[in-house]
Amino acid sequence: MSRVTPEEIADLAHLRRARDFMDRHYSEPLDVPAMARAALMSPAHFSRKFRAAYGETPYSYLMTRRIERAKALLRQGMSVTDTCFAVGCTSLGSFSSRFTEIIGETPSQYRARDHRHLETVPSCVTKVATRPRRIPVTS
């Protein structure tokens, strides 16, 4: 049986701090060095540790949070362009491509769909039920 070292526990706490930082500041311009600073790690070390702990890169996690928020804004009727910038993306083309890759349809198609079935569901349940699912990256 392998034991978790105190250093590994400290790393996990720092990674959680960085992940919480990304969750709170998803709409701001964030890059790996900024995320790594929140974890008190170098960018390369942070990227390796984050992927090992959470199964995806820090950027992938951030984009998933942004797309998750974008889905909520699009369901409320916000335009695709306004949604793109509201969630912290700076390129409409990149946003649309990533949205389509993760969700399986364009932001415009998603926005145009009928989402009334989600109106009677509590927002905390809707958030979990509509969370984008990523396929883990294998090396």
Secondary structure, 3 states (H helix, E strand, C coil): CCCCCHHHHHHHHHHHHHHHHHHHCCCCCCCHHHHHHHCCCCHHHHHHHHHHHHCCCHHHHHHHHHHHHHHHHHHCCCCHHHHHHHCCCCCHHHHHHHHHHHHCCCHHHHHHCCCHHHCCCCHHHHHHHCCCCCCCCCC
